[in-house]
Amino acid sequence: MPRPKRIEPGPGQESVWDYPRPPRVEPVHARVTIRLGGQLIADTTRALRVLETSHPPAYYLPPDDFVAGALEPGAGSSYCEFKGRAAYYDIVGGGQRAERAGWYYPSPSRGFESIAGYVSVYPGRMDRCTVDGETVVPQEGGFYGGWITANIVGPFKGAPGTGRW
């Protein structure tokens, strides 16, 4: 499937097609929250986001900003050509468990040291994730964990047929 035409961003919007490759890490000057099982399990104003061409941002939160018991070691690992080897967490909240719903980089590759130990989650596996009160729309597909807000335009990689973009 050929890549669809880039959506032109409006005022105050960003196009994921203007994000760099390799990705860039930047601080988030917003309140970021995560809920699971009806419980607020993370709340921070110290998040980082990773911006990569064709992907909605992935938000990474300091592990100390999750409630106690929300992060339990998960099975397996994966590899990112830019960030290195990721490990997984099962996310726990309000009596629910989302297996392998969070990931982190214990020893990220050079250039990504700032996200070491920070945790990102698949927003579609949580009850609700917000950025400054706006509910996040999850990136399509089960592999990527991008967070889509109204100020982000695509098209976005992740849906069926976008693997070769």
C-alpha positions as CSV (number, residue, x, y, z in Angstrom):
1,M,0.0,0.0,0.0
2,P,1.5,3.4,-0.9
3,R,1.8,6.0,1.7
4,P,-1.3,8.3,1.7
5,K,-0.9,12.0,1.3
6,R,0.2,14.0,4.4
7,I,-2.6,15.8,6.1
8,E,-1.7,19.5,6.2
9,P,-1.7,20.7,9.9
10,G,-3.9,23.5,10.9
11,P,-3.1,26.2,13.4
12,G,-1.7,24.7,16.6
13,Q,-1.3,21.2,15.0
14,E,1.7,19.1,14.2
15,S,2.0,16.6,11.3
16,V,3.7,13.3,12.2
17,W,5.3,13.5,8.8
18,D,7.3,16.5,10.1
19,Y,8.7,14.4,13.0
20,P,12.4,13.3,12.5
21,R,13.9,9.9,11.8
22,P,15.8,8.9,14.0
23,P,13.3,10.0,16.6
24,R,13.6,13.0,18.9
25,V,12.9,13.0,22.7
26,E,11.4,16.2,24.2
27,P,9.8,17.2,27.5
28,V,6.1,17.5,27.8
29,H,4.8,20.7,29.5
30,A,1.4,19.2,30.2
31,R,-0.4,17.1,32.8
32,V,-0.5,13.4,31.8
33,T,-2.7,10.9,33.5
34,I,-3.5,7.2,33.1
35,R,-6.5,5.3,34.5
36,L,-7.0,1.5,34.7
37,G,-9.8,-0.3,36.4
38,G,-11.4,3.0,37.3
39,Q,-8.3,4.0,39.3
40,L,-5.8,6.8,38.6
41,I,-2.6,4.9,38.4
42,A,-0.3,7.6,37.0
43,D,-0.3,11.4,37.2
44,T,2.7,13.5,36.1
45,T,3.9,16.9,34.8
46,R,7.3,15.4,34.1
47,A,6.6,13.2,31.0
48,L,8.7,13.0,27.9
49,R,7.5,12.2,24.4
50,V,9.3,10.5,21.6
51,L,8.5,11.9,18.1
52,E,9.2,9.7,15.1
53,T,8.2,10.1,11.4
54,S,4.7,8.7,10.7
55,H,3.9,7.9,14.3
56,P,1.8,9.7,16.9
57,P,4.0,10.6,20.0
58,A,4.7,7.9,22.6
59,Y,4.5,9.4,26.1
60,Y,7.0,8.2,28.7
61,L,6.3,8.8,32.4
62,P,8.7,8.6,35.4
63,P,8.1,5.3,37.2
64,D,7.8,7.3,40.5
65,D,4.7,9.0,39.1
66,F,2.8,5.6,39.0
67,V,1.0,4.5,42.2
68,A,2.6,1.8,44.2
69,G,1.9,-1.6,42.7
70,A,0.8,-0.4,39.3
71,L,4.0,-1.7,37.6
72,E,4.8,-5.4,37.7
73,P,7.5,-7.0,35.7
74,G,6.1,-8.5,32.4
75,A,7.2,-11.2,30.2
76,G,9.5,-10.8,27.2
77,S,11.3,-8.0,25.5
78,S,11.4,-6.3,22.1
79,Y,14.0,-4.3,20.1
80,C,13.8,-0.8,18.6
81,E,16.4,0.0,16.0
82,F,16.8,3.5,17.6
83,K,16.1,3.1,21.3
84,G,17.4,-0.5,21.9
85,R,16.0,-3.3,23.9
86,A,12.7,-2.7,25.7
87,A,11.4,-4.6,28.7
88,Y,7.7,-4.9,29.6
89,Y,5.5,-4.2,32.6
90,D,2.1,-5.6,33.4
91,I,0.0,-2.6,34.4
92,V,-2.3,-3.1,37.4
93,G,-5.1,-0.9,38.7
94,G,-8.5,-1.1,40.2
95,G,-8.4,-4.9,40.3
96,Q,-7.5,-5.2,36.6
97,R,-4.3,-6.4,35.0
98,A,-3.2,-5.5,31.5
99,E,-0.4,-7.8,30.6
100,R,2.6,-6.4,28.7
101,A,0.7,-3.1,28.4
102,G,3.7,-0.9,29.4
103,W,7.3,-0.9,28.3
104,Y,10.6,0.8,29.2
105,Y,14.2,0.9,28.2
106,P,16.5,-0.1,31.1
107,S,19.6,0.9,29.1
108,P,18.6,2.8,25.9
109,S,20.8,3.4,23.0
110,R,23.0,6.5,22.8
111,G,20.9,9.6,22.3
112,F,18.0,8.2,24.2
113,E,19.5,8.1,27.7
114,S,16.8,10.6,28.9
115,I,14.1,7.9,28.7
116,A,16.0,5.3,30.7
117,G,13.5,3.7,33.1
118,Y,10.6,5.9,32.0
119,V,7.4,4.0,31.2
120,S,5.1,4.2,28.2
121,V,1.8,2.4,28.0
122,Y,-0.5,1.3,25.2
123,P,-3.3,3.8,25.6
124,G,-5.8,1.4,24.1
125,R,-5.2,-1.1,26.9
126,M,-6.0,1.5,29.6
127,D,-9.4,2.9,30.6
128,R,-8.3,6.4,29.8
129,C,-5.1,8.3,29.1
130,T,-5.1,12.1,29.0
131,V,-2.8,15.0,28.1
132,D,-3.9,18.2,29.8
133,G,-7.4,16.8,30.2
134,E,-7.9,15.6,26.6
135,T,-8.6,11.9,26.2
136,V,-6.0,10.3,24.0
137,V,-7.0,8.2,21.0
138,P,-4.8,5.1,20.7
139,Q,-2.7,4.5,17.6
140,E,-4.2,1.7,15.4
141,G,-2.7,-1.7,15.5
142,G,-1.3,-3.7,18.3
143,F,2.4,-3.0,17.9
144,Y,2.9,0.7,18.3
145,G,1.8,2.7,21.4
146,G,1.2,6.2,20.0
147,W,-1.0,8.8,21.7
148,I,-3.2,10.8,19.4
149,T,-4.5,14.2,20.5
150,A,-6.4,16.8,18.5
151,N,-3.2,18.7,17.8
152,I,-1.6,15.7,15.9
153,V,-2.4,14.9,12.3
154,G,-1.4,11.9,10.1
155,P,-1.9,9.7,8.4
156,F,-0.5,7.4,11.1
157,K,1.5,4.2,10.7
158,G,0.1,1.2,12.5
159,A,-3.2,0.3,10.8
160,P,-3.4,-2.8,8.6
161,G,-1.5,-2.2,5.3
162,T,0.8,0.5,6.7
163,G,3.7,-1.7,7.5
164,R,5.9,-0.7,4.5
165,W,5.5,3.0,4.9
